[in-house]
């Protein structure tokens, strides 16, 4: 157990931490939601990740995504992995740099216990939920995270035992309602909290003390 994990164990306990470290979390998209959610999950004790995104970081992403200006131009998955490893150097991260499509969606996160939907494309969001919700995987998706001044409207809805939906369900990102760090950050944190809460609940159900 490294220094970071020792610090996390002070709050979770060693047994809970070890349980979380057995869970593999898929991050579908490494933008505003995915990058911030991934960093929260690392700080929550998760150790195994599959991260998929084909895009490179642009300057316009820095207003809400968990990167630095020195990383502009890099593949987002590689930059995100570097930032995650800076917090916990013992992570196991599987990077996927190919585009996620309806044809490869099922295979992309097959090894994961949980999948965080963090796409920009509504059609990809729909396909991911339809692909994994009937399975035994945890799915945490988002809808309605644009704009500012209404972060209290970002809610966590548990639609099914294994499906959480985060957002205000109305305000999609647009020029009128741009993606801004506070509201995107709240949604990403709630996605991470849903994953953490779900697996701590599973730990208790399995007889964890």
Buried (B, 14 or more C-beta within 10 A) or exposed (E): EEEBBEEBBEEBBEEBBBBBBEBBBBBBBBBBBBBBBBBBBBBBBBBBBBBBBEBBBEEEBBEBBBBEEEBBEBBBBBBBBBBBEEEBEEBEBBBBBEEBEEEEBEEBBEEBBBBBBBBBEEEBBBBBBEBBBEEEBBBBBBBBBBBBEBBEBBEBEEEEEBBBBBBBBEBBBEEEBBBBBEBBBBBBBBBBBBBBBBBBEBBEEEEBE
